Amino acid sequence: MRNFNEHTWGLSTSAISMNLFTVEPAELDSDTTAGAQALTDVAGIALLHQRAIGQRELLVTQLQGVLNDRLTIEQAKGVAAEQADISVGRAFALIRDYAHRRHLTLTDVAKRVVRHDLTIADLTSDIGATEP
């Protein structure tokens, strides 16, 4: 069984380290040490870059979802306003209140209004009903 000598360089950007093993227990020369440190630095930069890309992609996905939800809500306001010949502000209030009374998300109700699964009659059917 061989014994290995381990040399470690920590990545300055995380709790990760790079290990270099030698078969002979000896100190590394300055060129080898400098090369290992350079490789460690490059690895750290690559990890930071990859993390930044992942965070940016997540943010873009989240923002796209929010924008899509907002567009659906705007469409639903228009559909409900047209159905009932009311202002879009009043239509929004009806959609919002319906979602609140039914414990649904505003986006879910808006999608149903846009698909015509919910009509203005549905949105106003239980207004004034007492809660159990």
QUINORTA-V73127 format. One record per helix or strand of 3 or more residues. SS is the DSSP state (H for helix, E for strand). FROM is the first residue (numbers start at 1). LEN is the number of residues. If there is no record, write none. Layout:
SS,FROM,LEN  SS,FROM,LEN
//
This chain:
E,5,6  E,17,6  H,30,55  H,88,15  H,106,9  H,120,5
//
